[in-house]
């Protein structure tokens, strides 16, 4: 019994240590949170922003969601969404509750493009 407890603990630590890859299930609770975020994005944001993994924003001034976290730190964006975000392009006034913001940030993390890697010059 001691071995099985140790094995479970090791597996749990290994799962926590590995970063979640985009599109890979990281657990039902996190998937559900991201799915809630997707629904929020569709209802509140899709009118102006491209919220998925491809396509352009309907409003050219609104950044696409798949690159948003390269422009804004998730923690700052989270606070701004809770307090009522103010940005340079026109946006409707709204405030999210902390649970909705958590869901939206999780969804943003799921749809982010992988960073481009620099190529080494050819010899």
Order of alpha helices (4+ residues) and beta strands (2+ residues): alpha-alpha-alpha-alpha-alpha
